Amino acid sequence: MFAVKNFCNIKIFIFHFRPSPILSKGEEMVNLLVGNQNRPAEHGFKTDDTGDNISAKNKYYSELTGLYWIWKNENSDIIGSTHYRRHFTAVSEPFFYKLKRLSYYLIGLHKKRFGLIYTGNPKFWEEKILSPAEIKEILNEYEAIMPTRRKFKYSIKEHYRRYHNLEDLKAIERILKEDYPAYMTSFEKVLEGNRLFANNMFILKYDAFNELMTWLFDILFKLEKAFDLHKYTGYQERIFGFLSERLITIWIEHHQINYRELPLIYFKKFKKMKSLK
């Protein structure tokens, strides 16, 4: 669908919600403070409150204020989104970590941590973060790089009903039926299944990124106008971040994107780490 070409420029944006340790991987890695809202600039970080931005809406949009800023203010052949504690890797999980993963079954965490390599050892894993060379190699064969899909105990629809408000998904359904009816089959398939691309993370070629962002924010802004946002409090304030995960999964399914799934390194004690330079 999205043609392969020679990739000159790669930018992988690492979203930070506050100044936090930087894992240095070269000029292709851009550390972006999201929800910055005109706070003083921090050395080593760009901010999402310049140019065309929705930074002030961060409590509802979460990392999506960063995605919107990238879409409106940056341009590169390849664009990726990651988090300060979550990074893609193409390296096989070491034997010790595989053994550790077996323990997750005993304590009931095997589904929650599926596709995640939990570690407090940044020195060991920093060099195993997906490199620009690896990204180019993968995207010469695939259209996208996506995180390993999460496995839920319940269907995506039932999971959302249990932990959020099912009316949110019904609102998406109404918009899709009216504005994007061709997506309804994918909408129903994703909601009936139990696999989800979580964390709003991906690496895409620019044309695909632009198409996804155009579609995604058109729907999210319509939802914003329809919702009474005051009723979303605490954890639920991240409403559009939650819905975006479902929508991105639907978009990937609808377009039958040829993607490569990769695990994520999760730095679980990141707050206590010092910046690595």
N, C-alpha and C positions, 0 to 999 in steps of 0.2 A: 504493500500500500504506500509506504513512505520510502522513496527510492534511496538506495545506497549511493553515497558520493564521497569524494575525498574530504576528510574532516580536518579543517585547519585549526579551529578554535574549540576548546572545551572549557566550560565553566561548571563546576560543581559547587553549589551553594550549601553551606552548613548553617542551619538555623540555630540561633542562640536566643534564649528568652531573657538572659542577663549575661553580663561579661563572664566568661568561663574559659577554662583551659583550651588552648588552640593546639590541634594536632597538625603540625606543618607537613604539607604534602606538595608544596610548590605553588606557582602563581595560578594554576588552574582551580585551586581550592579557594573559595571566597567565603569568609566568615561574615554572616549577616545577622545583625541584631534586629529581631522582629518585635513589633509593638513598641518601638523606641519612642515615638511621640515627642520628638523635639528635645529629648534628654541630651546631655553633652556627649560628644563623640568619644569613642574609646579606641585606643591605638590598636591597629590590626583588624578592626571591624568596619564593614559598611553598615548602613542603617536603612530601614524600610520607610523612613519618614521624609524622604526627598523625592522630588519629581512627582509623577502621578502615583499616588499611594492611598491606601486605606489603613494606615498604621493605627489610627485611633480606634479602629474596630477590632483590635487584636483579641480582646477578651471573648468575643464571639467567633472570630475567624481563626484564632490560634496561628499556626505556622502559615496559614493561607494568606495572611497579610504580606508575608515574605514572597510567596508564589506570585501574588498579584504584582508586587514591586518588580520582580524579575521580568515578568511578562511585559510590563509597560516601560521598563527602563533599561533592559539589557538585551543583547543580541549575540548569539553564539551558535556555531554549527551544532553543538551538543550542549544540552542544559540538563543538569541534575539537581535534585533536592535531597539533602540528608539532614540529620540532626546532630547536635553537638555530642550526644552520647551514642548515636546509632550510625554506623558506617557500613557500606557494602564491602564484601570481601569475596575473592574468588579462590581463596586458599582452603584446602581441605581442613576440616576440624582435626586438631591433634588427638592422638589416642587418649590422653588423659581427659580431655574434654568430652570425648565420646563416652568414657566410663562415667564421668560426672553426669552426663545426660541420662544415663540409666537410672540414676537416683531420682530424677524428676518424676518418673513413673510411680515411685514409692511414696512421694509426698504430694502427688496430684498436680504437678506443675508442667507435665509433658506437653499439654496442648498450649498453655499460655506461653511457654518458652520455645515452641516449635519454630525453627528457623532463626533463632537467636543464639549467639554465642556470648554468654554472660562472662565477664572478666573484670578483674580489678588490676590487671597487669598491662598498663598502656605501653611500656617499653617493649614487651613481647609482640603486641598486636599492632602497634603504630605502622610498622613497615608492611603489614599485611592488609592494610586498607587498600581498596581497589585503586589502581593507578591509572593515569591517563592513557598509558600504552595498552593496558588491559581493556579499558573502555573502548578504545578504537578497534582493537582486535575483535571484541565481542560484537560491536555494532556494525562490523563489516559482514556479519552473518545474521544478526538479529535486528529487529526494529526498535527494541527497547530492552532495558535492564530494569527488572522489578524485584522487590523484596520477596522472599519466600512467603507464600500466602499463609495467613494464620488459619488454623483449624479450630472451629468452634464446636462445642458440644451440641449446640442447637443450630437450626437454620439461621441465616443472617436476619431474616424477618423476626424469628422468635427471640433471638439474642437481643435485637434492638427493642423489642417489646418489653423484655425483662429489665433492661438497664437504662432505657431512655423512654421516649414517648412515641408510640406507633403512629400517631397522627402526623409526625414529621415525614415518615415514609409515604403516607397517603398524600401528603402535599406534593411530594416529588412525583408520585404517580399521576396526579392531576396535571402537572406541568408537562410531563412527558407525553401524556395522551393528547394534550392540546397542541404543543409546539414541536415535539419530537416523537411522533407515534412509531417511527421505525425502531425506536429503542425499547419498545415495550417487551418484546420477546426476551431481550437480554436482561431487562429489569426483573422480570419474573423469574428467569433462570438463576440470576445471582441471589435473589431473596430466598429462593427455595433451597439453594445450596448452603454449604457451611464453610466456604473458603473466601477469604477477604484479603485484598492488598491493604495493609495497615500503614499508618504513620504518614500518609501523603508523600511517600518517597518514590522516586523513579529516576531514571536517566533516559532521556528521549532526544531524538534528532529534532532540530528546531521546528520543522513544519508540523510534526506530530505534536510537539509541545504547544505551539500556537493554536492548533485546532482544538486540543484538549482544553486549554485555558479559556478560549472563546466560548466553548460549549459549557464548561463548568461554571464560570462566573455569571453567565447569562441565567443559569438556573438558580445559583445561590442568591443573586441579587433579587430575583423574583420571590424566592422564599423569604428573604429578609423583609420585603415589603408586606408579605402575607402574615408573618409571624408577629406575635406580641413578645418581643425579646425580654421584657421585664419578668416574664414567668420562668425564664431560664436562669437558675442561680447555681452558685458553687460549681461543682464538676460539670453540670449540664450547660454552663455558659459556653463551653466550647462546641456549641451545637453545629456550626458549619464545618468545623474540623471533622466531627463524627460523620456528618452527611457526605462530605467530600470523599472520604474513604470508600463509601458505598458507590458514589457516583463514578469515581475513577475506575473501580472494579467493573462497573457496568460499561463504561466507555471502552475499556480494554477488550471486554467480551464482545461488545457489539462490532467493533472494527476487526476482530479476530487478529489482534496484534501478535506478531511472531516475537515473543519475548524470551529472555533468559532470566530465570529466577536465581537469585543469589541470597545466601544467608547474610544476616547483619551481625556485626560485632556490637555488643552492648556493654558500654563501660559503666558498670553498676555503681562504682564509688567515685564517679567523675567529680562530684562537688569537692572532694577532698584532695584531688590531684592538683599539682602545680602545672602551669603551662609548659608544654613541650616545644622547644624551639631548636 
